[in-house]
């Protein structure tokens, strides 16, 4: 771990991601609607940029937006997980890669594909996320 200019301990890239995914998955799996729980890992001004071709397109802003995105994901996927997560941190930016595993709620089809994301953090909470899906047409096709 490194010390920042305020002499606080900085979280590693993996610690940031583990906390972020833990909070996100807990929200999704619990059926929660209270977005205040997201504040542990997500900045109040968070923005998530999803591809326009997915069933949850566009920019999702603030904790309310992130909560709405996660609720939409909960409607679409019966299971979501990442495998083989790797990450690197440069200042407040984390670059991550993994294998994304998604199971479609309606068809039961499971998709496994490479996934990458560029994440910016402010005060150790996610403020901006730009995901890169390997094949959005495969995802859309699985959804029918």
N, C-alpha and C positions, 0 to 999 in steps of 0.2 A: 504494500500500500504506500501511497505517496502523500506527502503533506502539501496542502495548497497554501495560497498566500495568506489565508486567515488562520493557519496552523491547525486546521481541522483535518481529520483523517478522510481521505478521498476513497470512495469505494472503487474496487476494480471493475472492469467491464463486466465480468461474469457476475459479480455481486449485484450490480445494477440490474442486469438482465434477469437474474434469478428472482430478485424482489419484484420487478415489474411483471414478469410472467406469473408469479405466485399471486399477486394482487388481481391481475386480469383474470386468471383461471378461476380463482375463488369467486369473483364477481359473476362470471359466466356460469359456472357449475352450480352455484347456490341459487340461481334465479333471482338474485338481488336486484333491487331497483334503486337503492340509496347510493347515489354516486359519491357521497362523502367518503366512503370506504376506499375509493380510488386515489384520494389525495395522498395516501401514504407513498405512492410511487409515481403519481402523475401530477404534473404542475397544473395549477388552475387554468392556465392559458394554453394547455396542450393542443396540438393540431396533428391529426393523423391523416395523411394523404393516401387514400385508397384508389386503385385503378378504376377508371370509368366503366370497364367491362365487367366488373364483379357485381354481385347483387347488393353490395353496400358501397356504392361509388362516391367519390368526391372527398371533400375536406370535412372532417369531423372535429369541431372546435370546442375547447373547454371541457370540463369534467362532465357536463351534461351531454355534450357531443360524443365523448369517449364512451360514456355509459350507453347512449343510444346505439353506437356502433357495436358494442359488445352484446347488447340485447339482440341486435339483428343477426350477429354471428351465431348466437345461441339458437335462433330460429332456423338457421340454415344448416348448421353442423351439429350432429349428435356427439361427435368426438373431435377434439382438436388437440394436437400435441406436437412437440418438436423433438427431433432426435439429432444427436451429433452436434450439439450447439458449440460453436466457437466464436470468439469475439476478440476485438482489439479496441483499445481506447486511446484517443489522441485528444487531449484537453477535455472538452465537454462533448465530444462526438464519439459514439460507439458504432463500430462496423461489425455486423454479425452475419453469420451464415449457419444454416442447419438444413435438415430434411424436414419439410412440413408434411404432416399427416393429418388429413381431413376426412371425416366420414359424413357423407351427405345424409341429412335427416330423412328426406323423402325417398331416395333410391337405395340407401344403404351402401352405396359405392364408396370405396376408400381411395383417396388420391394420395400418392407419395411423390413429392418432387422437391428439387433444390429450391431454396428460398434464401433471400438476403434482405437486409434492412439497414438503413442508415438512420441512426437515432441521435438526437441532440438532447442533452440534459442541462437543466439549470437548477442549481441548489440540489443536485443529486436526484432530481425527479424529471421524468420525461417531459420535454416541452415540444418536441417535433419528431414525427416518425414518417419515414418514406419507405414502404415495403416494395420489394421487387420479387414478384412471383415468376417462376420459370415458365409456366404455360397457363395463362388465364383461360384460353379456349378449352383446355382439358377440364378446368374447374367448372366453367359454364356448361359444358357438355354433360358433366356428371349431375348437374342440377336439373337437367331436362329443359 
